[in-house]
Amino acid sequence: MRRILFLTLIVLSASCNDKKPKKNITARKTDIAYQKKIISAKHDLKVDSVKKVEIGYYDNFEKLPKLSFETVTESEFLSIEPKKYIETTKPVQNNDFFYIQTALRKHKFKNYRDYGGEESWSGFKYLGYYSNLKLFAIQENSTSDNLGFEQLFLLDSVNDYEYHIISFGDGAVKLQIPSINNRYFVYFYNSVYEHKNCDIGILKINDSSSREKYLSEYASYSSQDFAIDKIAWKTDNIFYVKGYEEVNENGEWLKKYTYYKTEFK
């Protein structure tokens, strides 16, 4: 009888010892999972804290006024004196990167080129600096599955806010042009698949005290009659457009130009 009890105790002891490591392993896995959760939460918090503002969504523009245009002569368009609105001095370069210094820190961007492999064509292009508005213009480019992606954004040199301009199509919109007294931005997008289609967006430049609302959608326009070659501001509320239509003559694509004017309040 004693022998049977002794054997029973040995079996129970072995059974308990087998369970202890499993309990420790489970606890360790739980701790690791919890730590990963904390790290992930911290990472998400960091990402959420980035000062990124997206502007120019189609749905927002649909609720706002639409521009109207009238035709003008070429000479009227040419009477507007060209105005330099952006500085295009190249930033500091170092191998595959360029750097932009803001009031808060130095930003590092990978130059846009073909890196081959999975990266393929990718990187950023520096477009210039609006000295009066203290905004850097940068375009991000990448390819995936033979499809190209582009987005233009403005980096605030004072507080690092990024204003990402949503495109009307697959590519990036053209560089924003400020009005005479920097009250509005105008920009446009020509359809990649059509010969005489364009979209125009107007952004209002608001009081700089609220950087999240510094830029806001104001008005828009969509045309199936012309694409855009140039835009020139006459006042803060009037700008002219050099439009064109591509036509095929004798197997060659040619641009036929027409000129337009719009005024808004």
TARA-V215656 format. One line per field, one symbol per residue. psi: psi as a letter, one per 40 degrees, with the letter a starting at -180 (. if undefined). Layout:
psi = ???
//
This chain:
psi = ddddddddddddddddddddddddddddddddddddddddddddddddehghhhifidddddeiihiiiiiiiddddeehhihheihfhiihihbeiiihhaddihhhhhihiheiaddahiaihhdahgddefhhhihhiiihfehihihhihhhedeeihhhhhieadaiiihhhiidffdihiiihhhdeiefiiihhhhhhahedgddfdhiidiiihiediihdihhhdaeehiihhiihhihhfehhihhiiiiiihi.
//
